[in-house]
Amino acid sequence: MTRNLMTWDPIREMSTMREDMERLFDSMLGRYPRERGQALWAPAIDVEETNEAMIVRAELPGMKREDIKVKVAEDTITISGERKYETEQKDRTFHRVERAYGSFHRAIVLPVSVQGDKAAASYKSGVLELILPKAERVKACEITVESKD
């Protein structure tokens, strides 16, 4: 009976442990996963609830209004688009590029159903704001209690 032994590589083990810890903290802090050392781009999103509506705000700096697409279906909202990279010119040399570019797709499940046909969207100073009225069946209503004495 032969046994295959693998040599222990502490550098590889440390690297794997570091990647696992980064994934753990990214998921706990709401960050997005990295791919091969480069962050994937996705807009930061806030979701707020009022008595009448759900309000969703997404940071989309440097994007044109026409490059943003929004879809609403009952309790799910999908925001997608593409932030395009400036075309490279011959007389320029980039020493650092930290801003992320490319397409993104975010699907957010809302805690309640909304009326997509009555939604309003605005885009100002790089922030997309969506006001999504709640569906009638989820709005709170007051019920009068009658006495039978």
N, C-alpha and C positions, 0 to 999 in steps of 0.2 A: 504494500500500500504506500503510495507516494503522496506527499502533501506539498502543495504549492505554497510557499511562503512569500509574502510581499514585504518588501523593505519599507520600514516606516519613514515617511518623509515629513518631518515636523513643519517645514515651510508650507507644504501643500495643506496640511491639517490646519495651520493658522489661517491661511488664506480662505479655506472653506468655512472655518468658524467665523471669520470676519464677514464674509458674504452673508452667512445665515443671520448674524446679528444685525447687519444693515437692513436685510429684508424684514426682520422683526420690528425694528424701530421705524422703518418706512411705513409699515402697515399700521403700527400703533399711532403714528403721527399724521396719518392720512396723506403721506407722500406717494408718489408714483414710482413704480419699479424702474431700475436702470437697466439698460441693455448694452452689454459690452463696453462698460465704462461711460456711456453717454446717456443722459437722462431722456426719457421719452417725454414729449411735450403734451400737456393737457392743461386746460385752464382751471384755475382755482374757482370753486363754486360755493356760494352760500345759499342755503334754503331756509326761508323764514315763513312762519304761518301766522295769519291773522284770523279773525272770526269769519271773514268773508272770502279770503283768497290765500293761495300759496304764492310767495314771491321768491323768484330765483334770480340770483345775480352771478354773472360769470365774467372773470377778467380776461379780456381778449385784446390786449394792447397791440397796436400795429396792424390790426386787421381792418379790411374794408367791410362795410355792412353787407355788401352783396356776396361776400365769401363765407358768410355764416348761414347755416341751415338749422332750423328748429322744427322738431316734430313732437306732437303731444298725442298720447293715446291713454285715456282714462287716468291711470295713476303713474304713468311713466313719461318722462320728458327726455328727448334725445337732442343734444346739441353737437353739431359737427361742423367742420370747416377746414381751411388750410391757411397757414401763415406762410407766405412765400419768401424765399431767400432772395436777397438782392443779387442781381447778376454780377458776376465777378468782372472787373475791368482790368485791362493789361497794365495800367500804370499804378495799381494798388497792390500792397502787400499786407495781408491780414496777419497780425501777430497774436491775436486772441479772438476767438469767436465763442461766446458763452450763451448767447441767446439761442433758444431752440426754435426750429422751423419744421414745417411739414404739416401733415394732416393730423387731425385728432377726431375722436368720437367719444362722447360721454353720454351714458344713459343713466339717469337718476330715477329711482323708484321713490315716488312721493308717498307720504303717510296716508293720503286721502285721494279720492278720485277728483279730477278737475274737469271743467268744461273747456276743452281745447278750442272750440269754435268761438268762444267769447274772450280768449286770451289777448293780451296786449303786450307788444314788445317794443323796447326802445334801446338805442345804442348811443352812448355819449361818453366821451373821454376814455374810450377803451373798455367800457363796462356795458355788457348786455344785461338788461333788466326785463324780466318776464313777470307779468302779473296774471296769474291763472285763477279765475274764480272757482271756488269749490262747487262740486256737483250738488244739486239741491238735496239729494238724499243724505248727504253727510253734514249739512249745516245743522247746528244745534237749534232746537226749538223748545219753547217753554210749554209745558202741559199744565193746565189748571186742574187742581185736585178738588173734586166736589165732595161734600160731606153728605152721608146718607143717614143722618140721625133724625 
